[in-house]
Amino acid sequence: MAVNLVNVEAVSKVYGTRALLDGVSLGVSEGDRIGVVGRNGDGKTTLIRMLAKLEEADTGRVTHNGGLQLGVLTQHDSLDPTATVRHEVIGDLADHEWAGNAKIRDVLTGLFGGLDMPGFPQGVDTVIGPLSGGERRRIALAKLLIGEPDLIVLDEPTTGMDVTARQAFWATMREQADQGRAVLFATHYLEEADAIADRVLVLHRGRLLADGTAAEIKAKAGARKVAFDLPADGTGSGTGGTPGTGIDAALAERLRALPHLTTLDVSGHTVRLQSTDADATVHALYGLGLYPRNLEVAGLGLEQAFVAITEAEEARTR
């Protein structure tokens, strides 16, 4: 059984009249890969700071397992801009010492593509000040990982990174989790949470609306996507209308009346919709005498599920 590292119990934090966190509870165990998603202002950074004990909760409790080694990368690193990468990451180790250290080799190779740090003008002797934000974040992460934390906590870690750097970053995070370390990250890139996290937390206005796998979050949204094309005569039946004019207004109104519909988008002859009962919706579509082509039915992506869950919460609390 995986060792529990952190417990967050009914934690709340208020700033003025605004609840930054409202009764949030969760646990973090060895090997977890947890993605925290939410809009700006929904409490992601506050949760990170509470969990890392960088701030005190107003109510509730955060407990760490005894001896927990915690590594935290916030949105603002503490690197010395006048220092070199060598000074910040490797310290006073001689070249033969750090180059012979498997941990340092693995971190530098994983995050930078090799011990010579290709792309950095002087390799490990590059001065940090002129570097981009994404390059600085990789350096800060390298420094953190060489310390071998049990739990790695990251706030918007890939901001400013290009695609190649992001791929290398997440490959390194997977390796860390495979070695038993827990990784918890807040991100506004929902595709990252979908691809990387084995558990996703959905925050909305400081409340934890969902906690589960990406598949469970998508299922919780209770909707599926349906896409299809209709014949080019504009009526959907192929028996009339003006070719090339797209779907006519009368047909669009009939589509809006389909059962269990939550969203509808018509573009030319292509229809995209979301339904809480896709089978019934498609059955009704044929019942209208329509002949959809290229029909596709699929589950929601994490971003669409997030929107559906948070919109449902907004409607519930109005």
C-alpha positions in Angstrom: 0.0 0.0 0.0 1.3 3.5 -0.9 2.4 5.6 2.0 0.2 8.7 2.6 2.3 11.8 2.5 -0.1 14.8 3.0 -3.7 15.2 4.3 -5.7 18.3 3.7 -8.8 18.3 5.9 -11.7 20.8 5.4 -9.4 23.6 4.6 -10.8 27.1 4.0 -9.1 30.4 3.3 -10.9 33.8 3.0 -9.5 37.0 1.6 -11.8 40.0 2.5 -15.3 38.7 1.6 -14.0 36.2 -1.0 -13.5 32.5 -0.3 -10.3 31.4 -1.9 -10.8 27.9 -0.6 -14.0 26.5 0.8 -13.8 23.3 2.8 -11.4 21.4 0.6 -10.2 17.9 1.6 -7.8 15.6 -0.2 -4.9 13.2 0.4 -1.6 12.7 -1.5 0.2 9.4 -1.5 3.5 8.0 -2.9 3.5 7.8 -6.7 0.5 10.0 -7.2 0.3 12.2 -10.2 -2.3 14.8 -9.4 -3.4 17.6 -11.7 -5.3 20.6 -10.3 -7.4 22.5 -12.8 -9.6 25.6 -12.6 -10.0 29.0 -13.9 -7.9 32.0 -12.8 -9.1 32.8 -9.3 -10.6 29.5 -8.5 -8.1 28.6 -5.8 -5.3 26.6 -7.5 -2.4 28.6 -6.3 -4.0 29.0 -2.8 -4.4 25.2 -2.6 -0.7 24.7 -3.6 0.4 27.2 -0.9 -1.8 25.6 1.8 -0.7 22.1 0.9 3.0 23.1 1.0 2.4 25.0 4.3 3.6 28.3 2.7 0.4 29.8 4.1 -1.8 29.0 7.1 -5.5 28.0 6.6 -8.2 30.0 8.3 -10.0 26.7 9.2 -9.2 23.1 8.7 -5.9 21.3 8.9 -2.9 20.3 6.7 -0.7 17.4 8.0 2.5 16.1 6.5 3.9 12.6 7.1 6.9 12.7 9.5 10.2 13.3 7.7 8.5 14.4 4.4 10.9 16.0 1.9 8.9 18.5 0.0 10.0 20.3 -3.2 7.9 23.3 -4.3 8.1 25.2 -7.5 5.9 28.3 -7.4 5.2 30.7 -10.3 8.2 32.8 -9.3 11.5 31.1 -8.8 14.2 32.3 -6.4 17.2 31.9 -8.7 20.0 34.4 -8.5 20.1 36.1 -11.9 23.8 36.8 -11.6 24.7 33.2 -10.9 25.4 30.4 -13.3 23.4 27.2 -13.8 26.4 25.4 -12.3 26.2 27.5 -9.1 22.4 27.1 -8.7 22.0 23.4 -9.6 25.3 21.7 -9.0 26.9 23.9 -6.3 30.5 23.3 -5.4 30.9 19.8 -6.8 33.9 19.3 -9.0 33.2 18.3 -12.6 34.2 14.7 -12.1 31.9 14.5 -9.0 28.7 15.8 -10.5 29.3 14.1 -13.9 29.7 10.9 -12.1 26.6 11.3 -10.1 23.7 9.3 -11.7 21.0 11.4 -10.2 22.5 14.7 -11.6 23.1 13.1 -14.9 19.6 11.8 -15.2 18.1 15.2 -14.3 20.2 17.2 -16.6 19.8 14.8 -19.5 16.0 14.5 -19.0 15.4 18.3 -18.7 18.1 19.7 -21.0 18.9 16.9 -23.4 22.4 16.2 -22.2 25.2 17.1 -19.7 26.4 19.8 -22.1 22.9 21.4 -22.0 22.5 22.0 -25.7 20.7 25.3 -26.4 22.4 27.1 -23.5 25.3 29.2 -24.8 27.9 28.2 -22.1 26.3 25.0 -20.9 26.3 24.7 -17.1 28.4 27.9 -17.0 25.5 30.0 -18.6 24.5 33.0 -16.5 20.9 32.8 -15.5 19.9 36.5 -15.9 19.4 36.6 -19.7 17.5 33.3 -19.9 13.8 33.0 -20.8 11.1 32.3 -18.3 10.8 28.7 -19.5 14.5 28.1 -19.3 14.6 29.5 -15.8 11.7 27.2 -14.8 13.6 24.1 -16.0 16.7 25.2 -14.1 14.6 25.7 -10.9 13.1 22.3 -11.4 16.5 20.7 -11.9 17.7 22.2 -8.6 14.6 20.9 -6.9 14.8 17.4 -8.3 18.5 16.9 -7.3 17.4 17.4 -3.7 15.3 14.2 -4.1 12.0 15.3 -2.6 9.2 12.8 -1.7 6.5 15.2 -3.0 7.0 17.6 -5.9 4.5 20.5 -5.9 4.3 22.6 -9.0 2.3 25.8 -9.8 1.8 26.3 -13.5 5.2 24.6 -14.2 5.3 24.7 -18.0 4.4 28.4 -18.5 6.8 29.9 -20.9 8.2 26.5 -22.2 8.1 25.6 -25.9 6.6 22.3 -27.0 9.9 20.4 -26.9 10.7 21.6 -23.4 7.2 20.7 -22.2 7.5 17.2 -23.5 10.9 16.8 -21.8 9.5 18.2 -18.6 6.6 15.8 -18.4 8.7 12.8 -19.4 10.9 13.7 -16.4 7.8 14.0 -14.1 6.6 10.6 -15.2 10.0 9.1 -14.3 9.9 10.8 -10.9 6.4 9.3 -10.2 7.6 5.9 -11.4 10.4 6.1 -8.8 7.7 6.5 -6.1 7.7 10.3 -5.8 4.4 12.1 -5.7 3.8 14.9 -8.2 1.0 17.5 -7.7 0.7 20.3 -10.2 -1.7 23.1 -11.0 -2.2 23.9 -14.6 -4.4 25.9 -17.0 -3.4 23.5 -19.8 -6.1 20.9 -19.4 -4.6 18.7 -22.0 -1.6 18.3 -19.7 -3.7 17.2 -16.8 -5.6 14.8 -19.2 -2.3 13.2 -20.5 -0.2 13.3 -17.3 -2.3 13.0 -14.2 -3.7 9.8 -12.9 -6.0 11.9 -10.7 -7.6 15.3 -11.5 -9.0 17.8 -9.0 -11.5 20.3 -10.4 -11.7 23.6 -8.4 -14.4 26.1 -8.9 -14.8 29.3 -6.8 -12.7 27.7 -4.1 -14.7 24.5 -3.9 -13.5 21.0 -4.9 -16.2 19.9 -7.4 -14.6 16.7 -8.5 -11.7 14.4 -7.6 -11.0 11.3 -9.8 -9.3 10.0 -12.9 -9.6 12.0 -16.1 -12.0 9.3 -17.3 -14.2 9.7 -14.2 -14.2 13.5 -14.5 -15.4 13.1 -18.1 -18.1 10.7 -17.1 -19.2 13.0 -14.3 -20.0 15.7 -16.9 -22.7 13.3 -18.1 -22.6 14.3 -21.8 -21.1 13.0 -25.0 -20.2 14.7 -28.3 -22.1 14.0 -31.5 -20.9 15.2 -34.9 -22.2 14.6 -38.4 -22.7 16.1 -41.9 -26.1 16.7 -43.6 -26.7 16.6 -47.3 -25.7 19.7 -49.2 -29.3 20.7 -50.2 -29.8 22.4 -46.9 -32.8 20.4 -45.7 -31.0 17.4 -44.3 -33.0 14.9 -46.3 -31.4 15.3 -49.7 -34.8 16.0 -51.3 -34.9 19.7 -51.7 -33.4 23.1 -50.9 -30.6 25.0 -52.6 -27.3 23.2 -53.0 -24.3 24.9 -51.3 -26.3 27.1 -49.0 -25.7 25.1 -45.8 -28.4 24.1 -43.3 -31.5 26.2 -43.6 -33.1 28.1 -40.6 -36.1 25.7 -40.4 -33.8 22.7 -40.1 -31.6 24.4 -37.5 -34.7 25.0 -35.4 -35.7 21.3 -35.7 -32.1 20.4 -34.5 -32.4 22.6 -31.5 -35.5 20.7 -30.4 -33.7 17.4 -30.3 -33.9 15.7 -26.8 -31.2 15.9 -24.2 -29.2 18.6 -26.1 -26.9 20.8 -24.1 -25.0 22.6 -26.9 -25.5 22.9 -30.7 -23.1 24.3 -33.3 -23.9 24.4 -37.0 -21.2 25.3 -39.5 -22.1 24.9 -43.2 -23.3 21.4 -43.5 -21.6 20.1 -40.3 -23.4 19.8 -37.0 -21.6 19.4 -33.7 -23.6 18.9 -30.5 -23.4 17.7 -27.0 -26.0 15.5 -25.4 -26.7 14.0 -22.0 -28.2 10.9 -23.8 -26.5 10.6 -27.1 -28.3 7.4 -28.1 -31.7 9.0 -27.6 -30.6 12.2 -29.5 -29.3 10.2 -32.5 -32.5 8.1 -32.5 -34.6 11.3 -32.6 -32.3 12.6 -35.4 -33.3 9.7 -37.6 -36.9 10.2 -36.5 -36.9 13.6 -38.1 -36.3 12.0 -41.4 -32.7 13.2 -41.6 -29.8 11.3 -43.1 -26.6 12.2 -41.2 -23.3 11.3 -42.9 -20.0 10.7 -41.2 -21.7 10.3 -37.8 -19.4 10.3 -34.8 -20.3 9.8 -31.1 -17.5 10.3 -28.6 -17.0 11.2 -24.9 -16.1 14.7 -23.9 -12.5 15.8 -23.6 -11.4 17.0 -20.2 -11.7 20.7 -21.2 -15.3 20.2 -22.3 -16.1 18.1 -19.2 -14.6 20.9 -17.0 -16.8 23.5 -18.7 -19.9 21.2 -18.3 -19.3 20.5 -14.6 -18.6 24.2 -13.7 -21.5 25.5 -15.7 -23.8 23.0 -14.0 -22.5 24.2 -10.6 -23.1 27.8 -11.6 -26.7 27.0 -12.6 -27.2 25.1 -9.4 -26.1 27.9 -7.2 -27.9 30.8 -8.9 
